[in-house]
Structures are given as C-alpha cells and as structure tokens.
C-alpha cells in the first residue's frame, strides 16, 4: 500500500492568473507532496509564485516568506538566489515566458496545518524559458504559526496559466 494519498487534483481549464487550491491541508497529515505541471500562454517572462491560504480562506501575503534556491541553467553558470521577508515564494512552481513552454515541479510541504510550528518547503523543479532549460533546488519557510488549509499560485502577469496546468496534492502517511 502506498504512503501517498491523493487529496486533490486541480486542472486549469481556461486562462487564469491565479489558482486557489483550498481544503487540502488538515490534521490528517503533517507532510504533503505537491506535483505541478504548469504551462503558459504568455509571451512575457513570469514566475508561478506561491502563497499559503489560512483556515479562514484568505491568502497570506504578509512578509513572512524566506527562500533560497540553487538555479542550474544550461546557458550560463549556476547560481544561488536568496530572499528574506518576502510576500510570496517567488517562481515556486516555475518560470515561463514563451508559449508552449512548461515547468514541472515536485514540492514537499511540512506542518502547514500546525498552529505551533512554521511551515517549511522543499522543491525540485525544471522550467523552460526563452528556449533555455533550468533546474531548481529550492527551500523555503513561512514564518507564521497560523493554521493553513491550502495554497495560492499566481503571477502578476494576467491570465498566464492555460489548459494542461495541473496541481496534485497528496498527503504523506508516516507509519510508526
């Protein structure tokens, strides 16, 4: 029997700039796995950013997000990027800019429902932008003890997601 339980699958069926995935984090699990396949109809550069949604259903845009990533591009040297006290996890679900470029990601989220612990993130992903490939190894934290039940994926560019964008959220069971 698998230790993963599919909780939610959200597929984008029309062009949108924001997707809310709600009611996926609960007391049932402490660890979640999210797989994301994003595709774009945009012609300008954008990142598919992420924020948590609290138990009241509101997106948390406060300056609580810290992140660091190691970006490995094929066209230039590898590089480290770090930010503190940001309002989102920038480009968490990929960076895109030319139709039909895509990004694929595997994310682990730790303790999002807990009201006594910060929420931590681990991500590995691959993006295509401007015809170049890049991989990311990404860590992050949301420095809040607010209980969260979902996440929001968005970009400041309008209507960037297109059909073929899918987010799958799994609960990870830990056997003792």
Phi, psi and omega per residue, in radians:
X1 nan 2.437 -3.108
X2 -1.301 2.615 3.042
X3 -1.509 -0.058 3.120
X4 -1.772 2.364 3.037
X5 -2.117 2.108 3.102
X6 -1.178 2.112 -3.129
X7 -1.718 -0.698 -3.042
X8 -2.697 2.487 2.953
X9 -2.245 2.092 3.136
X10 -2.033 2.084 3.112
X11 -1.981 2.336 3.099
X12 -1.403 2.249 -3.109
X13 -1.980 -0.034 3.059
X14 -2.676 2.918 -3.117
X15 -1.199 2.154 3.123
X16 -2.446 2.820 3.100
X17 -1.846 -0.130 -3.102
X18 -2.619 2.463 3.110
X19 -2.301 2.179 3.037
X20 -1.761 2.212 3.050
X21 -1.977 1.835 -2.969
X22 -1.937 2.832 3.059
X23 0.982 0.725 3.098
X24 -1.928 -0.471 3.123
X25 -1.699 2.347 -3.117
X26 -2.667 -3.087 3.097
X27 -1.254 -0.136 -3.114
X28 -1.204 -0.499 -3.081
X29 -2.427 2.635 3.007
X30 -1.775 -0.399 -3.082
X31 -2.159 2.365 3.140
X32 -2.223 2.577 3.035
X33 -2.033 2.312 3.092
X34 -2.126 2.232 2.979
X35 -1.892 2.412 -3.093
X36 -2.371 2.306 3.011
X37 -2.137 1.921 -3.118
X38 -1.957 2.498 3.058
X39 -2.365 2.764 -2.954
X40 -2.249 2.593 2.927
X41 -1.948 0.247 -3.101
X42 -1.501 2.676 3.033
X43 -1.919 0.033 3.090
X44 -2.055 2.686 -3.073
X45 -1.102 2.333 3.040
X46 -2.701 2.758 3.026
X47 -1.926 2.495 3.048
X48 -1.523 1.637 -3.021
X49 -1.460 2.779 -3.129
X50 -2.279 2.563 3.014
X51 -2.502 2.717 3.099
X52 -1.445 2.730 3.036
X53 -2.026 2.214 -3.095
X54 -1.359 3.065 -3.055
X55 -1.188 -0.218 3.044
X56 -1.528 -0.069 3.138
X57 1.576 0.170 -3.124
X58 -1.738 2.422 3.054
X59 -1.200 2.436 3.140
X60 -1.715 1.713 -3.111
X61 -1.686 0.143 -3.085
X62 -1.123 2.864 -3.134
X63 -1.379 1.149 -3.065
X64 -2.014 -0.062 -2.988
X65 -1.717 2.183 2.992
X66 -1.972 2.551 -3.141
X67 -2.690 2.704 3.036
X68 -2.536 2.504 3.113
X69 -2.559 2.702 3.057
X70 -1.958 1.918 -3.110
X71 -1.704 2.226 -3.109
X72 -2.038 1.670 3.135
X73 -1.667 2.624 -3.140
X74 -1.448 -0.286 -3.027
X75 -1.752 -0.047 -3.083
X76 -2.729 -3.102 3.135
X77 -1.236 2.716 3.083
X78 -1.243 2.707 -3.120
X79 -2.652 2.705 3.108
X80 -1.773 2.406 3.109
X81 -2.248 2.305 3.141
X82 -2.385 2.467 3.059
X83 -2.481 2.568 3.061
X84 -2.191 2.638 3.043
X85 0.938 0.791 3.122
X86 -1.648 2.936 -3.105
X87 -1.627 0.065 3.108
X88 -2.883 3.034 2.970
X89 -1.698 1.626 -3.001
X90 -1.127 2.385 3.109
X91 0.939 0.496 -3.065
X92 -1.080 -0.638 3.126
X93 -1.839 0.432 3.006
X94 2.030 2.913 3.075
X95 -2.208 2.276 -3.069
X96 -2.434 2.802 2.981
X97 -2.764 -0.293 -3.115
X98 -2.208 2.184 3.086
X99 -1.123 2.264 0.179
X100 -1.898 0.869 -3.119
X101 -1.182 2.719 -3.040
X102 -2.350 2.911 2.985
X103 -2.433 2.484 3.047
X104 -2.227 2.456 -3.058
X105 -2.539 2.594 2.963
X106 -2.153 2.168 -3.025
X107 -2.164 2.470 2.959
X108 -2.044 2.330 -3.136
X109 -2.088 2.262 -3.074
X110 -1.999 2.197 3.013
X111 1.096 0.655 -3.109
X112 -1.203 -0.482 -3.105
X113 -1.495 -0.286 -3.084
X114 -1.163 2.404 3.063
X115 -1.778 0.237 3.125
X116 -2.233 0.129 -3.105
X117 -2.509 2.621 2.992
X118 -1.168 2.815 3.048
X119 -1.724 2.260 -3.122
X120 -1.998 2.681 -3.082
X121 -2.336 2.465 2.951
X122 -2.236 2.406 -3.120
X123 -2.531 2.500 2.900
X124 -2.218 2.389 -3.120
X125 -2.711 2.966 3.093
X126 -2.387 2.358 3.109
X127 -2.266 2.727 2.955
X128 -2.078 2.229 2.978
X129 -2.585 2.501 -3.078
X130 0.907 0.545 3.123
X131 1.406 0.037 -3.128
X132 -1.855 2.630 3.080
X133 -1.736 2.541 3.060
X134 -2.599 2.483 3.028
X135 -1.961 2.616 3.102
X136 -2.216 2.485 2.833
X137 -2.029 2.199 -2.847
X138 -2.366 2.354 2.974
X139 -2.201 2.639 3.135
X140 -2.750 2.899 3.083
X141 -2.551 2.478 2.957
X142 -1.847 1.943 -3.039
X143 -1.479 1.249 3.071
X144 -2.648 2.634 3.071
X145 -1.879 0.405 3.055
X146 -1.306 2.353 3.099
X147 -1.221 2.205 -3.096
X148 -2.014 2.469 -3.092
X149 -2.042 -0.031 -3.130
X150 -2.925 -2.999 3.132
X151 -2.524 2.726 -3.121
X152 -2.068 2.367 3.056
X153 -2.062 2.250 -3.039
X154 -2.681 2.932 2.987
X155 -2.460 2.677 3.074
X156 -1.283 -0.320 3.038
X157 -1.309 2.592 -3.100
X158 -1.449 2.477 3.005
X159 0.750 1.139 -3.072
X160 -1.681 -0.518 -3.126
X161 -1.358 2.553 3.071
X162 -2.308 3.015 3.107
X163 -0.902 2.392 -3.069
X164 1.892 -0.180 3.050
X165 -1.459 2.173 -3.073
X166 -2.392 2.315 3.033
X167 -2.043 2.188 3.079
X168 -2.051 2.241 -3.130
X169 -2.005 2.209 -3.128
X170 -2.093 2.578 2.930
X171 -1.625 2.436 -3.139
X172 -1.838 1.974 3.136
X173 -1.429 2.349 3.093
X174 -1.965 2.010 3.108
X175 -1.477 2.464 3.133
X176 -1.713 nan nan
